[in-house]
Amino acid sequence: MSKNLTNTLTNIALLLFAIFIAYQILKKLLGGSWAFESIIIALIVFNLGISLKTHTKLAGHIGWHKGKESK
């Protein structure tokens, strides 16, 4: 799978997950759905996904500064 396609699929997955979490938070505010702990865990997982995506971009950029070819 090409790097660009993988990046696009990752963006779509993270966006869908963010929309789902926002929906669950809204439902919680209106009196139902997930427990508070489940929402916190989902937000942590989302943060981890964003962090790993950012780290991959940052590692390629730092490699460019060092004269290495980014993968």
Beta strands, then each sheet from edge to edge (+ up, - down):
end
